[in-house]
Amino acid sequence: MTESTPTPLTGKALLQKVKELSHLPRREKARRCGYYTVGKNNQTRVNLADFFEALLEAKGTTLDAEGAKDGRGREPTYRVSVHKNGQIVIGSTYTEKMGLKPGDEFEIKLGYKHIHLIQIDSDRNGFVDEDEE
């Protein structure tokens, strides 16, 4: 048995339909706008993620920025966690976005529950000579 997929509403038609259905729960709105599939045993599955993404797009906002994925196909989340070895890794997506190159150096400043990375100016090694001021 194959799943059947309706043609979901997009753009102005989607916004108008959502406005008409404002009294309904979000799952029902998504279903009535075509964001569902019917699978085995006629079970209906509502796809809220696609529904919300289409709503954002209809309002002029998109979640899929160009080049948002790094080389392994993962999207940047702007969150990292400490690894078992105590290291924190910042992915290439972020460093590319900042235009960083291998060898660029940073000063680390620790604060209360935060870390600041301050890029060291490669021309002056990041330090201002007090005699020059």
The 8 nearest C-alpha neighbors of each residue, nearest first, counted from 0:
[[1, 39, 2, 38, 40, 3, 41, 37],
 [2, 0, 3, 38, 39, 37, 4, 36],
 [1, 3, 38, 37, 36, 4, 0, 39],
 [4, 2, 37, 36, 1, 5, 38, 35],
 [3, 5, 36, 2, 6, 37, 35, 33],
 [6, 4, 33, 7, 3, 36, 35, 34],
 [5, 7, 33, 8, 4, 34, 32, 35],
 [8, 6, 33, 34, 32, 5, 9, 35],
 [7, 9, 13, 32, 12, 33, 6, 10],
 [10, 8, 13, 12, 53, 7, 11, 57],
 [9, 11, 57, 13, 12, 14, 8, 56],
 [10, 12, 14, 13, 15, 57, 9, 16],
 [13, 11, 15, 10, 14, 9, 8, 16],
 [14, 12, 9, 8, 16, 11, 10, 15],
 [13, 15, 11, 17, 12, 16, 18, 10],
 [14, 16, 18, 12, 13, 17, 11, 19],
 [15, 17, 19, 13, 18, 14, 12, 20],
 [18, 16, 20, 14, 19, 15, 21, 13],
 [17, 19, 15, 21, 16, 20, 14, 13],
 [20, 18, 16, 17, 21, 15, 22, 14],
 [21, 19, 17, 18, 22, 23, 16, 28],
 [22, 20, 18, 23, 19, 17, 28, 24],
 [21, 23, 20, 24, 19, 18, 28, 25],
 [22, 24, 21, 20, 28, 27, 25, 26],
 [25, 23, 27, 26, 28, 22, 21, 20],
 [24, 26, 28, 27, 29, 23, 47, 30],
 [27, 25, 29, 28, 24, 30, 45, 47],
 [26, 28, 30, 29, 25, 24, 31, 23],
 [29, 27, 25, 31, 26, 30, 32, 20],
 [28, 30, 26, 32, 34, 27, 31, 50],
 [29, 31, 27, 34, 33, 32, 28, 35],
 [32, 30, 28, 33, 29, 27, 34, 16],
 [31, 33, 29, 30, 8, 7, 34, 28],
 [34, 32, 7, 30, 31, 5, 35, 6],
 [35, 33, 30, 29, 46, 7, 32, 50],
 [36, 34, 45, 44, 46, 30, 33, 43],
 [37, 35, 4, 44, 43, 3, 38, 2],
 [38, 36, 43, 3, 42, 2, 41, 44],
 [37, 39, 2, 42, 41, 36, 40, 43],
 [38, 40, 41, 42, 0, 37, 2, 1],
 [39, 41, 42, 38, 37, 0, 43, 2],
 [42, 40, 39, 38, 37, 43, 2, 36],
 [41, 43, 38, 40, 37, 39, 44, 36],
 [44, 42, 37, 36, 41, 38, 45, 35],
 [45, 43, 35, 36, 37, 46, 42, 38],
 [44, 46, 35, 30, 34, 47, 43, 26],
 [47, 45, 35, 34, 48, 49, 50, 44],
 [46, 48, 50, 49, 51, 45, 29, 26],
 [47, 49, 51, 50, 46, 52, 53, 45],
 [50, 48, 52, 51, 47, 46, 53, 34],
 [51, 49, 47, 53, 48, 52, 29, 34],
 [52, 50, 54, 48, 53, 49, 47, 55],
 [51, 53, 49, 55, 54, 50, 48, 56],
 [52, 54, 56, 50, 51, 55, 49, 57],
 [55, 53, 51, 57, 52, 56, 50, 58],
 [54, 56, 60, 58, 52, 57, 53, 61],
 [55, 57, 60, 59, 53, 61, 58, 54],
 [58, 56, 10, 54, 55, 59, 53, 11],
 [57, 59, 55, 56, 60, 54, 10, 14],
 [60, 58, 56, 57, 55, 61, 54, 10],
 [61, 59, 56, 55, 58, 62, 57, 54],
 [60, 62, 56, 63, 55, 59, 64, 52],
 [61, 63, 64, 60, 52, 55, 56, 67],
 [64, 62, 61, 65, 67, 66, 68, 74],
 [63, 65, 67, 62, 66, 61, 68, 74],
 [66, 64, 67, 63, 68, 62, 61, 74],
 [65, 67, 68, 64, 69, 92, 63, 74],
 [66, 68, 64, 65, 74, 75, 69, 63],
 [69, 67, 74, 73, 72, 66, 75, 70],
 [68, 70, 92, 71, 72, 73, 91, 74],
 [71, 69, 72, 68, 73, 91, 92, 74],
 [72, 70, 69, 73, 68, 74, 91, 92],
 [71, 73, 68, 70, 69, 74, 67, 75],
 [74, 72, 68, 71, 69, 75, 70, 67],
 [73, 75, 68, 67, 76, 69, 72, 92],
 [76, 74, 77, 68, 67, 73, 92, 69],
 [75, 77, 78, 74, 79, 73, 67, 93],
 [78, 76, 75, 79, 93, 89, 74, 90],
 [79, 77, 76, 80, 75, 89, 88, 90],
 [80, 78, 77, 87, 81, 88, 89, 76],
 [81, 79, 82, 87, 78, 88, 86, 85],
 [80, 82, 87, 86, 85, 83, 79, 84],
 [81, 83, 85, 86, 84, 80, 87, 88],
 [84, 82, 85, 81, 86, 80, 87, 88],
 [83, 85, 82, 86, 81, 87, 88, 80],
 [86, 84, 82, 83, 81, 87, 80, 88],
 [87, 85, 82, 81, 84, 88, 83, 80],
 [86, 88, 81, 82, 80, 89, 85, 79],
 [89, 87, 90, 86, 79, 81, 80, 82],
 [88, 90, 87, 91, 93, 79, 94, 92],
 [91, 89, 92, 93, 88, 94, 69, 75],
 [90, 92, 94, 93, 95, 69, 89, 70],
 [93, 91, 69, 95, 90, 94, 96, 75],
 [94, 92, 96, 91, 95, 90, 97, 89],
 [93, 95, 91, 97, 99, 96, 92, 98],
 [96, 94, 98, 97, 92, 93, 91, 99],
 [95, 97, 93, 94, 98, 92, 99, 91],
 [96, 98, 94, 95, 99, 93, 92, 100],
 [99, 97, 95, 96, 94, 100, 93, 92],
 [100, 98, 94, 97, 95, 103, 101, 96],
 [99, 101, 103, 102, 98, 94, 95, 97],
 [102, 100, 103, 99, 104, 94, 98, 95],
 [101, 103, 100, 104, 99, 121, 105, 119],
 [104, 102, 101, 100, 99, 105, 121, 118],
 [105, 103, 119, 118, 102, 106, 121, 120],
 [106, 104, 118, 119, 117, 116, 107, 103],
 [105, 107, 117, 116, 118, 119, 108, 104],
 [108, 106, 116, 115, 105, 109, 117, 114],
 [109, 107, 115, 114, 106, 116, 110, 117],
 [110, 108, 114, 113, 115, 107, 111, 112],
 [111, 109, 113, 114, 112, 108, 115, 107],
 [110, 112, 113, 109, 114, 108, 115, 107],
 [113, 111, 110, 114, 109, 115, 108, 81],
 [114, 112, 110, 111, 109, 115, 108, 116],
 [113, 115, 109, 110, 108, 116, 107, 112],
 [116, 114, 108, 107, 117, 109, 113, 110],
 [117, 115, 107, 106, 105, 118, 108, 114],
 [118, 116, 106, 105, 115, 119, 107, 108],
 [117, 119, 105, 104, 106, 120, 116, 103],
 [118, 120, 125, 105, 104, 124, 121, 117],
 [119, 121, 125, 124, 122, 123, 118, 126],
 [120, 122, 124, 123, 119, 125, 103, 104],
 [123, 121, 120, 124, 125, 119, 126, 127],
 [122, 124, 125, 121, 120, 126, 127, 119],
 [125, 123, 121, 120, 126, 122, 119, 127],
 [126, 124, 119, 120, 123, 121, 127, 118],
 [127, 125, 124, 123, 128, 119, 120, 129],
 [126, 128, 129, 125, 123, 131, 132, 124],
 [127, 129, 130, 131, 126, 132, 123, 125],
 [128, 130, 131, 132, 127, 126, 123, 125],
 [131, 129, 128, 132, 127, 126, 123, 125],
 [132, 130, 129, 128, 127, 126, 123, 125],
 [131, 129, 130, 128, 127, 126, 123, 125]]
